[in-house]
Amino acid sequence: MVQASSLSWAGPTASPTAGTLASADVRVREASRADRSVVRKMEATCFGWMRHFFGLSPKVGTSYSRAWIAEIDGRPAGYLIAYLKPLHGDKTLYVGGVGTLPLFRKRGVAEALMREVFAVDGRVWLHVRASNAAAIKLYDKLGMRVAERLAKFYSNGEDALVMTSIPRSVSDAPEVH
């Protein structure tokens, strides 16, 4: 399990895999506080204008979270924000937000971002809309599995799936907070 102290951010080269190429043209780097406005704009583009007010971008560059930006040809293509959140009574790395700008979808952006999270800690969990087949397929490809379905989790009444990379013996009876 990742320790809170390992979530401290020390700069753009803090990630052991910062700057790695996931595919021929996707570059991932750790985000800093200076990237908050870029992340806020990507959140709003990916998930709607309300993310300008209620998104996760304020967590970018804090000591209690990690965030990454994927770039293609030097242009922001996607983002991921992760932080510790309780699962089964243990604080576990939670992917609170991951998004790929529409222009860059189907190019390995989300996969590259998720691989950065797994480089920090193999024990990861997240919520995903039950209707988001593309994301569910990606998370399954990365070794995650559905641990629980939460009815009417999202504000529009849609169900969420709790997906985790934690071995089955640990997560069979999830206690999500």
Steps between C-alpha positions, in 0.01 A plus 500: 500500500619851422586714800372855531856633501564344158220715360699817559587669177857615448491628143452391141756222521367349826332209322741214427340470157446869428540581135455141389333430170199271517464488124686667220357841577365507860724658765397501867638743756416572860281808542584793725295772665566713190302244295175546693336720236593256222357209699185701584443569129555134411260390776231734369553388141485132593223511760305825467523863602410433867850359544623860492339532844491147643791323332814349644744753354555670841671176611768534230837584651403428860692282743208257536444418133680408180400621156627439150447662164529310174619696200505429129726718287544729802124558538299389805304188410382367837544504875477276805464596867554244778501522879463279806143400586370227733419157357455202734610720788840574341592818321558385144597691186175618338475626144265792552505624145636394165404654170613513140411794278271389214757583230749256656278202588593150377872589504606339829479815713292356785705180502825698524358702791378190683841336461652799683266435794593131505868602506428680830301214655345182360209532743261739327126548496248726327137562412389475136161559343334166429428623145864590424588184308828639361633586846386169650673314216823695564493440875435130441797489257714653775402223742229678695171330583154604609470474878158658546216676320364814667143576396420860402848619603525790253285814513310394187401172669748282314664207678872491569729201500773486761803353325816396679839350428514353850517118498164327525565357847530853641211664318223239490292686757567865422430764758502822302489838676 
